[in-house]
């Protein structure tokens, strides 16, 4: 792999037109809609000029949040080290505030092309997972073939 190559750059069979205008996470990030959907609108857990965080609409764990950049980025390979660090710091702060019992936590990006939203999002969870053992989504959360941790992303950057 050349030093300019990005793994997992495949994301769409063909990229949807005007993806940023139709992206649900862009709409949440820019305050056009609230996370949680129209039947259960929720407030953001965190917001600054570059990042927002909110509860996952369909949590797969006891506590499950998403941290996203406000700027539309296709997947984790498009992040900068500074943005990754900031997203991870925010996730750690939110997990620490909620995790009063010191349970296990996990943090990862779903590896493209497996994620369902065309906007990079960091999953941060307090375990245990709540999906059934046979759930495909649980497989994505637990199998490194389907996800990339912030640590693994940094290791990739250092090796290229």
C-alpha positions, 0 to 999 in steps of 0.5 A: 500500500502506498503512503497516500493510500487509505484502506477501506475507502470503498463506501458506496457503490456510487456516492449519493448526489448532494450527500451532505444536504441529505445526511442525517448526521449533518442535520443533527450537527448543524441543529436542523433536527434533534437526535432521537427522531421526531417521536423521541427528540433528545438534546445533544450531550455535547457540542462545540465548534467542531463536534457534537455527541448524542445518544444512539437512536437504537442503542446496542449497549447499556449506554451508547453514544455517538460522537461526530464531527460537524464537518461531513467526513465519509469515514474514519480514514478521513479524520485528522489526528487532532479531530480523532483526539478531540472526539476520543477525549469527548467520548471518554469524558461522557463515558466517565460521567455516566459510568459510576460503577466503573463497568467496561467501556468500548469505543470504535468506528464501524469499518467501511462499508459496514456502517449505516450512515454516510458520516463518520461516527465514533461509537462509545459504549458502557457494556454489556451489549444489549443485542442478542448473541446472534445479532449481526450488529453485535458481530460488528461491535465485537469483531475487529474485522468490522470495526476500527478503534481509535488506537488502531487508526493511530497505529495505521497512520504511524505505519504509513 
